[in-house]
Amino acid sequence: MATLLEVKDLKTSFYTFEGVVKAVDGITYEVDEGETLGLVGESGCGKSVSALSLMRLIPDPPGKITDGEILFEGEDILKIDMDDMRRIRGAKMSMVFQEPMTSLNPVLTVEKQLSETLQLHKGMSKDEARRESANLLDRVGIPDPERRVKQYPHQFSGGMRQRVMIAMALSCNPKLIIADEPTTALDVTIQAQILELMKGLTTEFGVALIIITHNLGVVARYADRMNIMYAGKIIERGGAKEIYSNPRHPYTVGLLKSVPRLDLPRRAKLDPIEGQPPDLVNLPPGCAFRARCRWAVDKCATETPPLMQVGEGHLTACWQADKLGPSTLDFLKDLTDIDAPTNGASGVSAASAKDNQASGE
């Protein structure tokens, strides 16, 4: 499978009165054609900034992409001018933003906002764009599209607005879609519908997809590979199944242990990650996760671990990686089918949850 996107040592910083915030600090990864990649981490770790960097939407000032390469179809898009970037953005590379109500223009109809993209990138006439706008709404599952397309964003529910954003992202048949927490503020049933819709459409049209999320259940269900981010860096990456069954970084272990489980006793306590993320203006020496890590050793305080291979296609940035693995996640021993539909963020298969309900747990 051909590589569509290569990110090499990407660095994005924000220059503030308090100092330089290293929001993205040297990340490297690739996305193949038609692949779904999960980008996971807690709030403030640099996920959204890395996505905006790919689209060259970082506000300057105060933000600036300071180093690295973004090779899209072999071309470094950091070296092209903004006119050429606008021809790529929307046509070949699209983004579904985190909150659709703030992404859609409240004073323009949905038809106007969809038509504008079609006329600009595909050269359609006004009538052609109007018909295609209704077709797009129908494609993403909005009923009565000819009537709804003439309405304004406030006349749609949150889930419907997100469907409009997906329709807009798909309108020009892009090769890559970046979805920045596309199910934020939606209830769980609508979340499932939106995610199934995105996965189905990307599979149907062969579009690569980057899902940015903090929901590990989303990654287990939909992603082929995943990157775990912390303090602006990728600290573990590999196949989704491999990382779920064999996590080799303490932060990944902490993320997996801190989600609720449907198959545990009701009074069972969660095992959260203690402490707070580090200040990105004044990062400590050594490993940024050291202060919150129960496996930390003296070396972690002085030397920053690089990404090291711990398995086929599996890399982690931890000096103690050999001490972690399946044994640190005994509670996941029943998770045998990652591809099965999951219940929320817990990563528990539907079959497992059904068995537990039958047994009265």
C-alpha positions in Angstrom: 0.0 0.0 0.0 1.4 3.4 -1.0 2.3 6.0 1.6 0.0 9.1 1.3 1.3 11.3 4.1 4.8 11.4 5.8 5.4 13.7 8.8 9.0 14.1 9.7 10.3 15.7 12.9 7.4 18.2 12.9 7.7 21.0 15.4 5.1 23.7 16.1 5.5 26.4 18.8 3.5 29.3 20.3 5.4 32.4 21.4 3.7 33.8 24.5 4.6 36.3 27.2 5.3 33.4 29.5 7.7 31.7 27.0 7.7 29.4 24.1 5.1 26.7 24.2 6.4 23.6 22.4 2.9 22.2 21.4 4.3 19.8 18.9 7.9 18.7 19.6 9.3 16.6 16.8 6.7 14.0 15.8 7.3 11.5 13.0 4.7 9.2 11.4 3.1 8.2 8.1 -0.3 7.4 6.8 -1.0 4.9 4.0 -3.7 5.3 1.3 -7.0 4.1 2.7 -5.7 3.6 6.2 -7.3 4.8 9.4 -4.9 6.2 12.0 -5.8 7.0 15.6 -4.1 9.9 17.4 -4.7 9.5 21.1 -3.9 11.5 24.2 -5.3 13.7 27.0 -6.2 17.3 26.5 -3.2 19.6 25.9 -0.9 16.9 24.5 -0.7 18.5 21.0 -3.2 16.4 19.0 -5.2 19.2 17.6 -2.2 21.5 17.0 -0.5 18.7 15.0 -3.7 18.4 12.8 -3.9 22.1 12.2 -0.2 22.0 11.3 -1.0 19.5 8.6 -3.6 21.8 7.2 -1.3 24.9 7.7 -4.0 26.6 9.8 -1.7 27.5 12.7 -2.5 31.2 13.6 0.7 33.2 13.0 1.3 35.0 15.4 1.6 33.6 18.0 2.0 30.1 16.4 4.7 28.9 14.0 5.8 25.7 12.4 9.5 25.9 13.2 10.9 22.7 11.8 10.1 19.4 10.0 8.6 18.2 6.8 5.0 17.3 5.8 5.1 15.2 2.6 1.7 14.8 1.0 1.9 12.6 -2.1 5.6 13.2 -2.0 5.4 17.0 -2.0 6.5 19.0 1.1 3.5 21.2 1.7 5.5 23.4 4.1 7.5 24.7 1.1 4.6 25.7 -1.2 2.9 29.1 -1.1 -0.5 29.7 0.4 -2.3 29.9 -2.9 -1.1 26.3 -3.7 -2.0 25.2 -0.2 -5.6 26.5 -0.6 -5.9 24.3 -3.7 -4.9 21.2 -1.7 -6.9 22.2 1.4 -10.5 21.0 0.9 -9.8 19.3 -2.4 -7.2 16.7 -1.5 -7.0 17.1 2.3 -10.1 17.9 4.4 -10.8 18.4 8.1 -13.8 17.7 10.3 -13.4 20.1 13.2 -14.2 19.4 16.8 -17.3 21.6 17.3 -19.5 21.9 14.2 -21.6 24.8 15.5 -18.5 27.0 15.6 -17.2 25.7 12.3 -20.4 26.3 10.3 -21.3 29.9 9.4 -24.6 30.7 11.3 -25.8 33.3 8.8 -25.4 31.1 5.7 -27.6 28.2 4.6 -26.0 24.7 4.5 -26.5 24.8 0.7 -24.4 28.0 0.4 -21.6 26.6 2.5 -21.5 23.3 0.6 -21.9 24.9 -2.8 -19.0 27.3 -2.2 -16.6 24.5 -1.8 -17.9 22.6 -4.9 -17.8 25.7 -7.1 -14.3 26.7 -5.9 -12.5 23.3 -6.2 -14.6 21.4 -8.8 -15.6 24.3 -11.0 -19.4 23.5 -10.8 -22.0 25.9 -11.8 -24.5 27.2 -9.2 -27.2 24.8 -10.3 -24.8 21.8 -10.3 -23.5 22.7 -6.9 -27.0 23.0 -5.5 -27.9 19.5 -6.7 -24.7 18.0 -5.5 -25.1 19.6 -2.1 -28.4 17.8 -1.7 -26.8 14.6 -2.8 -24.1 15.0 -0.2 -26.6 15.4 2.6 -28.4 12.3 1.3 -25.1 10.4 1.3 -24.4 11.2 4.9 -27.9 10.1 6.0 -29.8 13.3 6.4 -33.5 12.7 5.5 -35.3 15.0 3.1 -32.0 16.5 1.8 -33.7 18.9 -0.8 -35.5 20.7 2.0 -32.8 20.5 4.7 -30.1 21.8 2.5 -31.8 25.2 2.4 -31.9 25.5 6.2 -29.4 27.2 8.5 -27.0 25.4 11.0 -29.1 26.3 14.0 -32.0 24.3 12.6 -30.0 21.1 12.8 -29.2 18.9 15.8 -25.6 18.4 17.0 -25.4 15.1 15.2 -26.9 16.4 12.0 -24.4 19.4 12.1 -21.6 16.9 12.3 -23.0 15.0 9.3 -23.0 18.3 7.4 -19.3 18.8 8.3 -18.6 15.2 7.1 -20.5 16.0 3.9 -18.4 19.1 3.4 -15.2 17.1 4.0 -16.2 14.5 1.4 -17.5 16.9 -1.1 -14.4 17.1 -3.3 -13.4 13.4 -2.9 -10.2 14.1 -0.9 -7.5 11.5 -0.3 -7.1 12.3 3.4 -9.7 13.4 6.0 -8.6 14.6 9.5 -11.3 14.2 12.1 -10.6 16.2 15.3 -12.7 14.6 18.0 -15.7 14.4 15.7 -18.0 13.0 18.4 -17.4 15.6 21.1 -20.6 16.6 23.0 -22.7 14.0 21.2 -24.5 11.3 23.1 -23.2 7.7 22.8 -25.8 6.5 20.2 -25.1 9.5 17.9 -21.4 9.0 18.4 -21.7 5.4 17.1 -23.7 6.5 14.1 -21.2 9.3 13.2 -18.2 7.0 13.6 -19.8 4.2 11.6 -20.7 6.7 8.9 -17.2 8.0 8.6 -15.6 4.5 8.6 -18.1 3.3 6.0 -17.6 6.3 3.7 -13.8 6.2 3.9 -13.8 2.5 3.2 -16.2 3.0 0.2 -14.2 5.8 -1.4 -10.7 4.6 -0.3 -10.0 7.8 1.7 -7.3 7.8 4.4 -8.6 8.9 7.8 -6.8 10.4 10.9 -9.1 10.2 14.0 -8.0 12.4 16.8 -9.6 11.3 20.1 -9.1 10.6 23.8 -11.7 7.8 23.6 -9.8 4.5 23.5 -12.9 2.6 22.5 -13.0 4.6 19.2 -9.5 3.6 18.4 -10.1 0.0 19.2 -13.1 -0.2 16.9 -12.0 1.9 13.9 -8.2 2.5 13.7 -5.7 0.3 11.9 -2.7 1.9 13.7 -2.4 4.4 16.5 -0.1 7.0 17.9 -0.1 7.9 21.6 0.9 11.5 22.3 2.1 13.1 25.5 3.6 16.6 26.0 3.9 17.3 22.3 5.7 14.0 21.4 4.6 10.6 20.1 5.6 8.3 22.9 4.2 5.0 21.5 3.0 3.9 18.0 2.1 0.7 16.3 -0.9 -1.4 15.3 -4.1 -0.8 17.3 -4.4 -4.5 18.3 -0.8 -4.7 19.3 -0.8 -1.7 21.5 -4.1 -2.7 23.2 -2.8 -6.2 24.0 0.9 -5.3 24.6 1.3 -1.7 25.8 5.0 -0.8 26.3 4.8 2.7 27.7 3.5 3.6 31.2 1.3 6.4 29.9 -0.5 4.0 27.5 -0.9 1.6 30.4 -2.4 4.4 32.5 -4.8 5.4 29.7 -6.0 1.8 29.4 -6.4 1.4 33.2 -8.3 4.6 33.7 -11.3 3.9 31.6 -14.5 2.4 33.2 -15.2 -1.3 32.7 -18.7 -2.7 32.3 -17.6 -6.2 33.4 -16.2 -5.2 36.7 -18.1 -5.1 40.0 -20.1 -1.8 40.4 -18.0 -0.6 43.3 -14.6 -1.3 41.7 -12.5 1.9 41.7 -10.8 3.3 38.6 -7.0 3.5 38.5 -6.4 7.0 37.3 -3.0 8.5 36.2 -1.8 10.6 39.2 -0.5 14.1 38.8 -0.8 16.7 36.0 0.7 17.1 32.6 3.9 19.1 32.5 4.2 22.8 31.7 5.1 22.9 28.0 6.9 26.2 28.5 9.3 24.7 31.1 9.5 21.0 30.3 11.6 19.0 32.9 14.8 17.3 31.8 14.6 13.6 30.8 11.2 11.9 30.3 8.3 14.3 30.4 6.1 11.6 32.0 8.6 10.8 34.8 6.8 12.7 37.6 3.6 10.6 37.0 5.3 7.3 36.3 5.3 4.4 38.8 8.1 2.6 36.9 10.5 5.6 36.7 14.2 5.1 37.4 17.2 7.5 37.8 17.9 7.5 34.1 14.5 8.9 33.3 15.4 12.1 35.1 18.4 12.9 32.9 18.0 11.3 29.5 15.0 11.6 27.1 14.1 8.2 25.7 13.9 8.0 21.9 11.3 5.9 20.1 12.7 2.4 20.2 11.4 -0.7 18.4 9.9 -3.3 20.7 8.1 -5.4 18.1 7.2 -5.5 14.5 6.0 -1.9 13.7 5.7 -1.2 17.4 7.8 1.6 18.9 7.9 3.2 22.3 9.8 5.9 24.1 10.5 4.3 27.5 13.6 3.1 29.3 11.6 0.6 31.1 9.7 -0.9 28.1 11.1 -4.4 28.8 9.3 -4.4 32.2 5.9 -3.6 30.7 3.6 -5.6 28.5 0.5 -7.9 28.8 1.3 -8.6 32.4 0.6 -5.0 33.4 -2.9 -5.2 31.9 -4.3 -8.4 33.5 -7.8 -6.8 33.3 -7.6 -6.9 29.5 -7.0 -10.7 29.3 -10.6 -11.2 28.1 -10.3 -8.6 25.3 -9.8 -11.1 22.5 -11.6 -9.4 19.6 -10.8 -5.8 19.2 -12.8 -5.7 16.0 -16.0 -6.4 17.8 -18.3 -3.3 18.5 -17.3 -1.7 21.8 -19.4 -0.3 24.6 -18.4 3.3 25.0 -14.8 4.0 25.8 -14.2 0.9 27.9 -12.8 -1.4 25.2 -15.1 -4.2 26.4 -16.6 -6.3 23.5 -20.3 -6.4 23.2 -20.3 -10.1 23.6 -18.3 -9.9 26.9 -20.7 -7.2 28.3 -23.7 -9.4 27.4 -22.2 -12.4 29.2 -21.5 -10.3 32.3 -25.1 -8.9 32.4 -26.4 -12.5 32.2 -24.2 -13.5 35.1 -25.5 -10.6 37.2 -22.2 -8.6 37.4 
